[in-house]
Amino acid sequence: MKQTQIIILDFGSQYTQLLARRIRENKVLAEVLDHRTNVEKMKEYPNLKGIIFSGGPSSVYEDKSYKVDEGYFQLNLPILGVCYGMQLITKLFKGKVELADTQEFGKAKLFLDDSKNKLFKGVPDQKLVWMSHADHLTKMPPDFIKLAHSDSSVAAIMHKNKEIYGIQFHAEVTHSEYGGQMLKNFVFDICNSEANWEVSFFIKNSVDKIKSEVGTDEVILGLSGGVDSSVAAALISKAIGDQLTCIFVDTGLLRKDEGQKVLKTYQENFKMKIKMVDASNQFFKALKGVTDPEQKRKIIGREFVEVFNAEAKKMKQAKWLAQGTIYPDVIESSSPDHASKTIKSHHNVGGLPEEMGLKLLEPIRDLFKDEVRKVGIALGIPEVMINRHPFPGPGLGIRIIGEVNKEKADILREVDDVFINELWKAGLYNQVDQAFAVLLPVKTVGVMGDNRTYDYLASLRSVNTIDFMTATISHLPWDFIENVVALIINNVDHVNRVVYDITSKPPGTIEWE
Ligand code: XMP
């Protein structure tokens, strides 16, 4: 049974995910749905307590602006409109919204006109909130009252007889002082939600659901060693044991000892059936002579799908393909601005589900990344596996600049291993968000002992970031870097010079290709 208590209808705001996060922080499960979702769908949510209309980029007075099924107002559930959401409510209840002379972007002072309102419990007057709107309310809808204002606009409204609220500001962003408190008030004091969203409930519910859905069928899953596929595998394994088979493809472009580590962790801790497929020769062959980064990515993706599909087809009894799709992937592919995109195709899916008539099993598609990590730890996946830095699908293939071959992959694996081990030893690994080495197609002259050397150049990269969309370089201590460089040059053959990349993102990207 769905535990969702709050549905957020997405009108395309860049902050929609944040609304869901803020509410879940209160242990209330909130789910984001496309604003076009028909109200009939709410029948699938027996625990529903309230609806939120998100912000969005369009203007309610434009013909093509995003609409909503007005049936939501007949559900007799509390509704909160945020920014565009409030303007939409204003329009639907016969008020007026127009382009403002003074547009508000950034912080604005919130003056409470009804400080006793449930929405403002514990919220002091004249605190700052985050505004981001060009349009504003110019005529109140007849059945509504004003709850708050800013210097230039109506900032909050409420229906006189129904639990329908609107706020012009973005309570969900951290710049809004007491924004979290207002959302909390909406969720608990207005919607009467219960704080019951716990990792242990999630695991129990998921296990029951997987058992009843899958029955005695067999399931296949592409295990990459990354957090998402690992947690999905652990959860399914807990539910159906050896009806699950994981396929692990060694592309030849993995980190040092990656295959063995994954095998050991998941076989020992979960008794998972894992089929290791060494396809490294196939990958190196396909990559021979190729130097263009995009072409390399495409080739690696294509080969991966081929290998995975070939293995999966051998398992004729499999009826399900499991994937570690997580919530941001789902939101991205279902939000109005991405409506034309299909669900993000992880490169291990290919055309498999359609071709083989497989059903998709996506047990963690409601979770954010940090929730995925919590579930993983609760399931007993070792923290070192869960908290590993992200590793890109194309692996070392995009960290070996220029042509990729086994010799270079072996060199890079060693360089990377020294760097990562030293970060662990120095207690720095968990202080940076992603660290790795890159091998350049350049040889330089050096001297070791009395001998001239002419060998490869490697670069170390370490970044700090919240969302991997932007990043700053990690300010690793110079003596630490010096030590790592010395260890690399003394221990890894064919590398005689190492540099440290100090480019932030932007203008650089995190990976070099
Ligand atoms: P960039 O290089 O775009 O990387 O700044 C941002 C984050 O994404 C990871 N990355 C990938 N992950 N498949 C993945 O699963 C890919 O093709 C891929 N390319 C980049 C990168 O490691 C960083 O964490």
Residues whose N, C-alpha, C, O or C-beta is under 5 A from the ligand:
A	BS01	XMP	P390 F391 P392 G393 P394 F468 T509 I510 E511
